[in-house]
């Protein structure tokens, strides 16, 4: 049984496509999960807080 190069290329491209789609869905679910809202809001505001003055 021989596996041709074209078959392996097609298989790897298909696997890569489905892998990236699944990873994108996982990132979107993590981002919009309700319990993460407070963490992301705090991170967005933390850059504005504190001693943000020019160095002397």
PDB file of N, CA, C and O in Angstrom:
ATOM      1  N   UNK A   1       0.848  -1.173   0.000  1.00  0.00           N
ATOM      2  CA  UNK A   1       0.000   0.000   0.000  1.00  0.00           C
ATOM      3  C   UNK A   1       0.897   1.241   0.000  1.00  0.00           C
ATOM      4  O   UNK A   1       1.724   1.430   0.892  1.00  0.00           O
ATOM      5  N   UNK A   2       0.715   2.064  -1.002  1.00  0.00           N
ATOM      6  CA  UNK A   2       1.484   3.299  -1.088  1.00  0.00           C
ATOM      7  C   UNK A   2       0.543   4.488  -0.906  1.00  0.00           C
ATOM      8  O   UNK A   2      -0.582   4.509  -1.405  1.00  0.00           O
ATOM      9  N   UNK A   3       1.033   5.443  -0.194  1.00  0.00           N
ATOM     10  CA  UNK A   3       0.278   6.676   0.016  1.00  0.00           C
ATOM     11  C   UNK A   3       0.900   7.739  -0.861  1.00  0.00           C
ATOM     12  O   UNK A   3       2.095   8.020  -0.775  1.00  0.00           O
ATOM     13  N   UNK A   4       0.077   8.320  -1.698  1.00  0.00           N
ATOM     14  CA  UNK A   4       0.602   9.314  -2.621  1.00  0.00           C
ATOM     15  C   UNK A   4       0.757  10.669  -1.944  1.00  0.00           C
ATOM     16  O   UNK A   4       0.079  10.988  -0.967  1.00  0.00           O
ATOM     17  N   UNK A   5       1.660  11.438  -2.490  1.00  0.00           N
ATOM     18  CA  UNK A   5       1.962  12.763  -1.951  1.00  0.00           C
ATOM     19  C   UNK A   5       0.733  13.668  -1.968  1.00  0.00           C
ATOM     20  O   UNK A   5       0.476  14.381  -0.998  1.00  0.00           O
ATOM     21  N   UNK A   6      -0.023  13.644  -3.057  1.00  0.00           N
ATOM     22  CA  UNK A   6      -1.200  14.506  -3.175  1.00  0.00           C
ATOM     23  C   UNK A   6      -2.238  14.189  -2.108  1.00  0.00           C
ATOM     24  O   UNK A   6      -2.893  15.095  -1.592  1.00  0.00           O
ATOM     25  N   UNK A   7      -2.391  12.925  -1.776  1.00  0.00           N
ATOM     26  CA  UNK A   7      -3.336  12.524  -0.735  1.00  0.00           C
ATOM     27  C   UNK A   7      -2.904  13.082   0.612  1.00  0.00           C
ATOM     28  O   UNK A   7      -3.729  13.604   1.361  1.00  0.00           O
ATOM     29  N   UNK A   8      -1.620  12.976   0.926  1.00  0.00           N
ATOM     30  CA  UNK A   8      -1.118  13.492   2.203  1.00  0.00           C
ATOM     31  C   UNK A   8      -1.224  15.011   2.277  1.00  0.00           C
ATOM     32  O   UNK A   8      -1.537  15.553   3.337  1.00  0.00           O
ATOM     33  N   UNK A   9      -0.973  15.695   1.188  1.00  0.00           N
ATOM     34  CA  UNK A   9      -1.098  17.151   1.167  1.00  0.00           C
ATOM     35  C   UNK A   9      -2.548  17.557   1.394  1.00  0.00           C
ATOM     36  O   UNK A   9      -2.822  18.466   2.178  1.00  0.00           O
ATOM     37  N   UNK A  10      -3.467  16.899   0.724  1.00  0.00           N
ATOM     38  CA  UNK A  10      -4.891  17.200   0.899  1.00  0.00           C
ATOM     39  C   UNK A  10      -5.363  16.905   2.311  1.00  0.00           C
ATOM     40  O   UNK A  10      -6.147  17.665   2.880  1.00  0.00           O
ATOM     41  N   UNK A  11      -4.887  15.802   2.878  1.00  0.00           N
ATOM     42  CA  UNK A  11      -5.259  15.441   4.242  1.00  0.00           C
ATOM     43  C   UNK A  11      -4.723  16.461   5.238  1.00  0.00           C
ATOM     44  O   UNK A  11      -5.438  16.863   6.156  1.00  0.00           O
ATOM     45  N   UNK A  12      -3.487  16.880   5.070  1.00  0.00           N
ATOM     46  CA  UNK A  12      -2.909  17.849   6.003  1.00  0.00           C
ATOM     47  C   UNK A  12      -3.572  19.216   5.867  1.00  0.00           C
ATOM     48  O   UNK A  12      -3.757  19.909   6.868  1.00  0.00           O
ATOM     49  N   UNK A  13      -3.931  19.613   4.662  1.00  0.00           N
ATOM     50  CA  UNK A  13      -4.626  20.885   4.485  1.00  0.00           C
ATOM     51  C   UNK A  13      -6.009  20.836   5.113  1.00  0.00           C
ATOM     52  O   UNK A  13      -6.434  21.807   5.740  1.00  0.00           O
ATOM     53  N   UNK A  14      -6.712  19.735   4.960  1.00  0.00           N
ATOM     54  CA  UNK A  14      -8.035  19.596   5.566  1.00  0.00           C
ATOM     55  C   UNK A  14      -7.942  19.591   7.084  1.00  0.00           C
ATOM     56  O   UNK A  14      -8.732  20.249   7.761  1.00  0.00           O
ATOM     57  N   UNK A  15      -6.976  18.849   7.619  1.00  0.00           N
ATOM     58  CA  UNK A  15      -6.806  18.810   9.067  1.00  0.00           C
ATOM     59  C   UNK A  15      -6.450  20.191   9.595  1.00  0.00           C
ATOM     60  O   UNK A  15      -6.971  20.608  10.630  1.00  0.00           O
ATOM     61  N   UNK A  16      -5.583  20.899   8.911  1.00  0.00           N
ATOM     62  CA  UNK A  16      -5.196  22.245   9.331  1.00  0.00           C
ATOM     63  C   UNK A  16      -6.367  23.205   9.302  1.00  0.00           C
ATOM     64  O   UNK A  16      -6.509  24.038  10.197  1.00  0.00           O
ATOM     65  N   UNK A  17      -7.207  23.098   8.283  1.00  0.00           N
ATOM     66  CA  UNK A  17      -8.382  23.951   8.183  1.00  0.00           C
ATOM     67  C   UNK A  17      -9.318  23.716   9.354  1.00  0.00           C
ATOM     68  O   UNK A  17      -9.750  24.668  10.004  1.00  0.00           O
ATOM     69  N   UNK A  18      -9.637  22.453   9.631  1.00  0.00           N
ATOM     70  CA  UNK A  18     -10.552  22.150  10.727  1.00  0.00           C
ATOM     71  C   UNK A  18      -9.943  22.482  12.077  1.00  0.00           C
ATOM     72  O   UNK A  18     -10.658  22.867  13.002  1.00  0.00           O
ATOM     73  N   UNK A  19      -8.617  22.336  12.202  1.00  0.00           N
ATOM     74  CA  UNK A  19      -7.930  22.696  13.433  1.00  0.00           C
ATOM     75  C   UNK A  19      -8.044  24.198  13.685  1.00  0.00           C
ATOM     76  O   UNK A  19      -8.344  24.608  14.806  1.00  0.00           O
ATOM     77  N   UNK A  20      -7.813  25.017  12.674  1.00  0.00           N
ATOM     78  CA  UNK A  20      -7.898  26.461  12.846  1.00  0.00           C
ATOM     79  C   UNK A  20      -9.322  26.930  13.094  1.00  0.00           C
ATOM     80  O   UNK A  20      -9.540  27.868  13.861  1.00  0.00           O
ATOM     81  N   UNK A  21     -10.294  26.290  12.454  1.00  0.00           N
ATOM     82  CA  UNK A  21     -11.699  26.633  12.711  1.00  0.00           C
ATOM     83  C   UNK A  21     -12.056  26.309  14.155  1.00  0.00           C
ATOM     84  O   UNK A  21     -12.687  27.125  14.828  1.00  0.00           O
ATOM     85  N   UNK A  22     -11.666  25.134  14.644  1.00  0.00           N
ATOM     86  CA  UNK A  22     -11.956  24.749  16.023  1.00  0.00           C
ATOM     87  C   UNK A  22     -11.253  25.672  17.016  1.00  0.00           C
ATOM     88  O   UNK A  22     -11.835  26.046  18.034  1.00  0.00           O
ATOM     89  N   UNK A  23     -10.009  26.039  16.725  1.00  0.00           N
ATOM     90  CA  UNK A  23      -9.277  26.947  17.599  1.00  0.00           C
ATOM     91  C   UNK A  23      -9.939  28.320  17.628  1.00  0.00           C
ATOM     92  O   UNK A  23     -10.027  28.933  18.692  1.00  0.00           O
ATOM     93  N   UNK A  24     -10.400  28.810  16.500  1.00  0.00           N
ATOM     94  CA  UNK A  24     -11.077  30.107  16.446  1.00  0.00           C
ATOM     95  C   UNK A  24     -12.375  30.086  17.243  1.00  0.00           C
ATOM     96  O   UNK A  24     -12.688  31.042  17.952  1.00  0.00           O
ATOM     97  N   UNK A  25     -13.121  29.010  17.127  1.00  0.00           N
ATOM     98  CA  UNK A  25     -14.368  28.885  17.890  1.00  0.00           C
ATOM     99  C   UNK A  25     -14.071  28.840  19.381  1.00  0.00           C
ATOM    100  O   UNK A  25     -14.787  29.453  20.173  1.00  0.00           O
ATOM    101  N   UNK A  26     -13.021  28.120  19.774  1.00  0.00           N
ATOM    102  CA  UNK A  26     -12.656  28.043  21.188  1.00  0.00           C
ATOM    103  C   UNK A  26     -12.252  29.411  21.726  1.00  0.00           C
ATOM    104  O   UNK A  26     -12.613  29.757  22.851  1.00  0.00           O
ATOM    105  N   UNK A  27     -11.518  30.185  20.952  1.00  0.00           N
ATOM    106  CA  UNK A  27     -11.116  31.529  21.387  1.00  0.00           C
ATOM    107  C   UNK A  27     -12.334  32.434  21.514  1.00  0.00           C
ATOM    108  O   UNK A  27     -12.428  33.205  22.469  1.00  0.00           O
ATOM    109  N   UNK A  28     -13.254  32.356  20.581  1.00  0.00           N
ATOM    110  CA  UNK A  28     -14.463  33.172  20.660  1.00  0.00           C
ATOM    111  C   UNK A  28     -15.316  32.796  21.868  1.00  0.00           C
ATOM    112  O   UNK A  28     -15.866  33.670  22.537  1.00  0.00           O
ATOM    113  N   UNK A  29     -15.426  31.511  22.146  1.00  0.00           N
ATOM    114  CA  UNK A  29     -16.193  31.080  23.319  1.00  0.00           C
ATOM    115  C   UNK A  29     -15.535  31.597  24.592  1.00  0.00           C
ATOM    116  O   UNK A  29     -16.221  32.087  25.489  1.00  0.00           O
ATOM    117  N   UNK A  30     -14.209  31.492  24.678  1.00  0.00           N
ATOM    118  CA  UNK A  30     -13.497  31.986  25.852  1.00  0.00           C
ATOM    119  C   UNK A  30     -13.679  33.495  26.009  1.00  0.00           C
ATOM    120  O   UNK A  30     -13.874  33.993  27.118  1.00  0.00           O
ATOM    121  N   UNK A  31     -13.615  34.215  24.894  1.00  0.00           N
ATOM    122  CA  UNK A  31     -13.711  35.667  24.935  1.00  0.00           C
ATOM    123  C   UNK A  31     -15.084  36.139  25.395  1.00  0.00           C
ATOM    124  O   UNK A  31     -15.186  37.074  26.188  1.00  0.00           O
ATOM    125  N   UNK A  32     -16.122  35.507  24.909  1.00  0.00           N
ATOM    126  CA  UNK A  32     -17.474  35.971  25.211  1.00  0.00           C
ATOM    127  C   UNK A  32     -18.134  35.197  26.353  1.00  0.00           C
ATOM    128  O   UNK A  32     -19.337  35.342  26.572  1.00  0.00           O
ATOM    129  N   UNK A  33     -17.381  34.384  27.080  1.00  0.00           N
ATOM    130  CA  UNK A  33     -17.937  33.664  28.234  1.00  0.00           C
ATOM    131  C   UNK A  33     -18.288  34.695  29.308  1.00  0.00           C
ATOM    132  O   UNK A  33     -17.458  35.545  29.628  1.00  0.00           O
ATOM    133  N   UNK A  34     -19.483  34.640  29.865  1.00  0.00           N
ATOM    134  CA  UNK A  34     -19.923  35.688  30.797  1.00  0.00           C
ATOM    135  C   UNK A  34     -19.023  35.868  32.024  1.00  0.00           C
ATOM    136  O   UNK A  34     -18.881  36.991  32.505  1.00  0.00           O
ATOM    137  N   UNK A  35     -18.430  34.832  32.527  1.00  0.00           N
ATOM    138  CA  UNK A  35     -17.618  34.976  33.739  1.00  0.00           C
ATOM    139  C   UNK A  35     -16.283  35.666  33.467  1.00  0.00           C
ATOM    140  O   UNK A  35     -15.608  36.066  34.415  1.00  0.00           O
ATOM    141  N   UNK A  36     -15.886  35.818  32.217  1.00  0.00           N
ATOM    142  CA  UNK A  36     -14.633  36.498  31.876  1.00  0.00           C
ATOM    143  C   UNK A  36     -14.802  37.994  31.672  1.00  0.00           C
ATOM    144  O   UNK A  36     -13.812  38.706  31.500  1.00  0.00           O
ATOM    145  N   UNK A  37     -16.037  38.485  31.688  1.00  0.00           N
ATOM    146  CA  UNK A  37     -16.288  39.899  31.423  1.00  0.00           C
ATOM    147  C   UNK A  37     -15.578  40.794  32.423  1.00  0.00           C
ATOM    148  O   UNK A  37     -14.961  41.783  32.028  1.00  0.00           O
ATOM    149  N   UNK A  38     -15.649  40.474  33.701  1.00  0.00           N
ATOM    150  CA  UNK A  38     -15.021  41.303  34.726  1.00  0.00           C
ATOM    151  C   UNK A  38     -13.498  41.356  34.532  1.00  0.00           C
ATOM    152  O   UNK A  38     -12.882  42.411  34.687  1.00  0.00           O
ATOM    153  N   UNK A  39     -12.909  40.222  34.198  1.00  0.00           N
ATOM    154  CA  UNK A  39     -11.461  40.165  33.991  1.00  0.00           C
ATOM    155  C   UNK A  39     -11.032  41.035  32.801  1.00  0.00           C
ATOM    156  O   UNK A  39     -10.035  41.752  32.881  1.00  0.00           O
ATOM    157  N   UNK A  40     -11.784  40.968  31.709  1.00  0.00           N
ATOM    158  CA  UNK A  40     -11.437  41.755  30.530  1.00  0.00           C
ATOM    159  C   UNK A  40     -11.692  43.244  30.760  1.00  0.00           C
ATOM    160  O   UNK A  40     -10.922  44.080  30.287  1.00  0.00           O
ATOM    161  N   UNK A  41     -12.766  43.585  31.482  1.00  0.00           N
ATOM    162  CA  UNK A  41     -13.024  44.989  31.794  1.00  0.00           C
ATOM    163  C   UNK A  41     -11.922  45.563  32.683  1.00  0.00           C
ATOM    164  O   UNK A  41     -11.482  46.694  32.478  1.00  0.00           O
ATOM    165  N   UNK A  42     -11.479  44.787  33.665  1.00  0.00           N
ATOM    166  CA  UNK A  42     -10.402  45.238  34.548  1.00  0.00           C
ATOM    167  C   UNK A  42      -9.099  45.421  33.760  1.00  0.00           C
ATOM    168  O   UNK A  42      -8.360  46.375  34.003  1.00  0.00           O
ATOM    169  N   UNK A  43      -8.819  44.530  32.835  1.00  0.00           N
ATOM    170  CA  UNK A  43      -7.607  44.641  32.016  1.00  0.00           C
ATOM    171  C   UNK A  43      -7.686  45.863  31.096  1.00  0.00           C
ATOM    172  O   UNK A  43      -6.675  46.521  30.851  1.00  0.00           O
ATOM    173  N   UNK A  44      -8.863  46.161  30.596  1.00  0.00           N
ATOM    174  CA  UNK A  44      -9.013  47.314  29.715  1.00  0.00           C
ATOM    175  C   UNK A  44      -8.826  48.617  30.477  1.00  0.00           C
ATOM    176  O   UNK A  44      -8.289  49.580  29.929  1.00  0.00           O
ATOM    177  N   UNK A  45      -9.260  48.661  31.731  1.00  0.00           N
ATOM    178  CA  UNK A  45      -9.145  49.880  32.520  1.00  0.00           C
ATOM    179  C   UNK A  45      -7.804  50.002  33.233  1.00  0.00           C
ATOM    180  O   UNK A  45      -7.402  51.110  33.591  1.00  0.00           O
ATOM    181  N   UNK A  46      -7.109  48.903  33.445  1.00  0.00           N
ATOM    182  CA  UNK A  46      -5.874  48.945  34.223  1.00  0.00           C
ATOM    183  C   UNK A  46      -4.774  49.735  33.523  1.00  0.00           C
ATOM    184  O   UNK A  46      -3.883  50.268  34.185  1.00  0.00           O
ATOM    185  N   UNK A  47      -4.823  49.817  32.217  1.00  0.00           N
ATOM    186  CA  UNK A  47      -3.805  50.572  31.500  1.00  0.00           C
ATOM    187  C   UNK A  47      -3.974  52.073  31.736  1.00  0.00           C
ATOM    188  O   UNK A  47      -3.032  52.844  31.552  1.00  0.00           O
ATOM    189  N   UNK A  48      -5.170  52.485  32.143  1.00  0.00           N
ATOM    190  CA  UNK A  48      -5.445  53.899  32.382  1.00  0.00           C
ATOM    191  C   UNK A  48      -5.211  54.290  33.834  1.00  0.00           C
ATOM    192  O   UNK A  48      -5.101  55.479  34.136  1.00  0.00           O
ATOM    193  N   UNK A  49      -5.132  53.322  34.739  1.00  0.00           N
ATOM    194  CA  UNK A  49      -4.972  53.577  36.158  1.00  0.00           C
ATOM    195  C   UNK A  49      -3.506  53.759  36.528  1.00  0.00           C
ATOM    196  O   UNK A  49      -2.600  53.452  35.754  1.00  0.00           O
ATOM    197  N   UNK A  50      -3.311  54.264  37.728  1.00  0.00           N
ATOM    198  CA  UNK A  50      -1.978  54.291  38.293  1.00  0.00           C
ATOM    199  C   UNK A  50      -1.171  55.524  37.952  1.00  0.00           C
ATOM    200  O   UNK A  50      -1.703  56.542  37.509  1.00  0.00           O
ATOM    201  N   UNK A  51       0.093  55.407  38.166  1.00  0.00           N
ATOM    202  CA  UNK A  51       1.029  56.500  37.969  1.00  0.00           C
ATOM    203  C   UNK A  51       1.452  56.588  36.517  1.00  0.00           C
ATOM    204  O   UNK A  51       2.514  56.090  36.145  1.00  0.00           O
ATOM    205  N   UNK A  52       0.656  57.199  35.721  1.00  0.00           N
ATOM    206  CA  UNK A  52       0.957  57.349  34.300  1.00  0.00           C
ATOM    207  C   UNK A  52       1.435  58.765  34.044  1.00  0.00           C
ATOM    208  O   UNK A  52       0.710  59.592  33.492  1.00  0.00           O
ATOM    209  N   UNK A  53       2.666  59.031  34.453  1.00  0.00           N
ATOM    210  CA  UNK A  53       3.249  60.358  34.295  1.00  0.00           C
ATOM    211  C   UNK A  53       4.561  60.240  33.534  1.00  0.00           C
ATOM    212  O   UNK A  53       5.170  59.171  33.506  1.00  0.00           O
ATOM    213  N   UNK A  54       4.994  61.322  32.923  1.00  0.00           N
ATOM    214  CA  UNK A  54       6.279  61.279  32.224  1.00  0.00           C
ATOM    215  C   UNK A  54       7.422  61.033  33.205  1.00  0.00           C
ATOM    216  O   UNK A  54       7.344  61.422  34.370  1.00  0.00           O
ATOM    217  N   UNK A  55       8.465  60.395  32.735  1.00  0.00           N
ATOM    218  CA  UNK A  55       9.621  60.094  33.570  1.00  0.00           C
ATOM    219  C   UNK A  55      10.465  61.341  33.731  1.00  0.00           C
ATOM    220  O   UNK A  55      10.653  62.093  32.775  1.00  0.00           O
ATOM    221  N   UNK A  56      10.976  61.569  34.934  1.00  0.00           N
ATOM    222  CA  UNK A  56      11.795  62.763  35.171  1.00  0.00           C
ATOM    223  C   UNK A  56      13.216  62.384  35.407  1.00  0.00           C
ATOM    224  O   UNK A  56      14.058  63.255  35.625  1.00  0.00           O
TER     225      UNK A  56
END
